[in-house]
Amino acid sequence: MEANSVSDSQLVRASESSRKQRDGAEFIGGYGKKTGDSDLLFIEGQLPEEGDRIASDASPERQLDLCLQNLETELERQGKEMSDVLQLTLYLAEMDAYERVNDTYKQYFEETFPARTTVGVCELLGDATVTVDAVVAIE
């Protein structure tokens, strides 16, 4: 499977305290921003991006590793850490990889895991096997 290109600049996929919609890249589509003020930060659509491409040819474990690295980078930009993640949604196009990705997942969270939902899907953007969304505590 050929890796798919994404936009040249790293897209910011974190919410803001605003009602304004964020423009999305044509490849990815429009992602919304949080509406109104809240003590939560929503980080959406963390794909297994590696440089300017989606690593769709990598194993599900590696793809989750990339997604969580990207999530960690976005959290750092927001002044937050993985321990601030309250809830994580894992979208998985290969449910038979569930146990294998759990080992990768466990490496990113220390004592307490955030609430997590795993959703089996038919297809993900850019032929990815894994993507994640997170809800993060601001305060």
C-alpha positions as CSV (number, residue, x, y, z in Angstrom):
1,M,0.0,0.0,0.0
2,E,1.4,3.4,-0.9
3,A,1.6,6.0,1.8
4,N,-0.6,9.1,1.2
5,S,0.6,12.7,1.3
6,V,-0.9,15.3,3.6
7,S,-0.5,19.0,3.6
8,D,2.9,20.6,3.8
9,S,2.3,22.1,7.2
10,Q,1.4,20.2,10.3
11,L,-2.3,20.8,10.9
12,V,-3.4,21.9,14.4
13,R,-6.2,19.8,15.5
14,A,-6.9,21.1,18.9
15,S,-10.0,23.0,19.8
16,E,-10.1,26.7,20.8
17,S,-12.5,28.6,23.0
18,S,-14.4,30.0,20.1
19,R,-17.4,29.4,17.9
20,K,-15.4,29.8,14.7
21,Q,-14.9,26.8,12.5
22,R,-11.3,26.0,11.6
23,D,-10.5,25.5,8.0
24,G,-9.4,21.9,7.2
25,A,-7.0,20.7,4.5
26,E,-8.8,19.5,1.4
27,F,-7.3,16.1,1.8
28,I,-8.5,15.7,5.4
29,G,-11.7,17.6,5.3
30,G,-13.1,20.2,7.7
31,Y,-12.5,19.6,11.4
32,G,-14.6,21.7,13.8
33,K,-13.5,23.7,16.8
34,K,-15.0,23.4,20.2
35,T,-18.0,25.8,20.6
36,G,-17.9,28.2,23.6
37,D,-15.8,28.3,26.7
38,S,-14.9,25.1,28.6
39,D,-12.3,23.5,30.8
40,L,-11.8,20.8,28.2
41,L,-9.6,20.7,25.2
42,F,-10.6,18.5,22.2
43,I,-7.9,17.1,20.0
44,E,-9.2,15.4,17.0
45,G,-8.0,13.4,14.0
46,Q,-4.6,12.4,15.1
47,L,-3.5,10.3,12.1
48,P,-0.3,8.3,11.8
49,E,1.5,11.2,10.1
50,E,5.2,10.9,9.6
51,G,6.5,14.0,8.0
52,D,4.3,14.9,5.1
53,R,2.7,11.5,4.7
54,I,0.3,9.2,6.4
55,A,2.2,6.0,7.2
56,S,-0.6,3.7,5.9
57,D,2.0,1.0,5.1
58,A,3.1,0.7,8.7
59,S,1.8,-1.9,11.1
60,P,-1.2,-1.0,13.3
61,E,1.2,-0.8,16.3
62,R,3.5,1.6,14.6
63,Q,0.6,3.7,13.3
64,L,-0.8,4.0,16.9
65,D,2.7,4.9,18.0
66,L,2.8,7.7,15.5
67,C,-0.7,8.9,16.4
68,L,0.2,9.1,20.1
69,Q,3.5,10.8,19.3
70,N,1.5,13.4,17.4
71,L,-1.0,13.7,20.2
72,E,1.9,14.2,22.7
73,T,3.4,16.9,20.4
74,E,0.0,18.7,20.2
75,L,-0.4,18.5,24.0
76,E,3.0,20.0,24.5
77,R,2.0,22.9,22.2
78,Q,-1.0,23.4,24.5
79,G,1.1,23.2,27.7
80,K,-0.4,19.8,28.6
81,E,0.9,16.2,29.0
82,M,-0.5,12.7,28.4
83,S,-1.6,12.6,32.1
84,D,-4.0,15.4,31.3
85,V,-5.9,13.2,28.8
86,L,-9.3,12.3,30.3
87,Q,-10.8,10.3,27.4
88,L,-9.3,8.8,24.2
89,T,-11.2,7.4,21.3
90,L,-9.2,4.9,19.2
91,Y,-10.5,4.2,15.8
92,L,-9.2,0.9,14.4
93,A,-9.8,-0.5,10.9
94,E,-8.3,-3.9,11.8
95,M,-10.0,-5.2,14.9
96,D,-7.7,-8.3,14.9
97,A,-4.9,-5.9,15.8
98,Y,-6.7,-4.8,19.1
99,E,-4.4,-6.8,21.4
100,R,-1.2,-5.7,19.6
101,V,-2.1,-2.0,19.7
102,N,-2.9,-2.3,23.5
103,D,0.8,-2.9,24.1
104,T,1.7,0.3,22.3
105,Y,-1.1,2.2,24.0
106,K,0.2,1.2,27.5
107,Q,3.6,2.7,26.8
108,Y,2.1,6.3,26.7
109,F,0.3,6.4,30.0
110,E,1.8,5.8,33.4
111,E,-0.3,4.9,36.4
112,T,-3.8,5.9,35.3
113,F,-5.2,5.3,31.9
114,P,-7.7,7.7,30.5
115,A,-11.2,6.5,29.8
116,R,-11.0,4.8,26.3
117,T,-13.4,3.8,23.6
118,T,-12.2,1.6,20.8
119,V,-14.3,1.8,17.6
120,G,-14.0,-0.6,14.8
121,V,-14.3,1.1,11.5
122,C,-14.4,0.1,7.8
123,E,-12.0,2.7,6.6
124,L,-10.0,5.7,7.8
125,L,-8.6,8.8,6.0
126,G,-5.5,8.2,4.0
127,D,-5.9,4.4,4.2
128,A,-4.7,4.6,7.8
129,T,-5.4,1.7,10.1
130,V,-5.5,3.8,13.3
131,T,-6.5,7.3,14.4
132,V,-7.2,8.8,17.8
133,D,-9.2,11.7,19.3
134,A,-8.7,13.0,22.8
135,V,-10.5,15.0,25.4
136,V,-8.0,16.8,27.7
137,A,-8.4,18.6,31.0
138,I,-7.4,22.3,30.8
139,E,-7.4,22.9,34.5
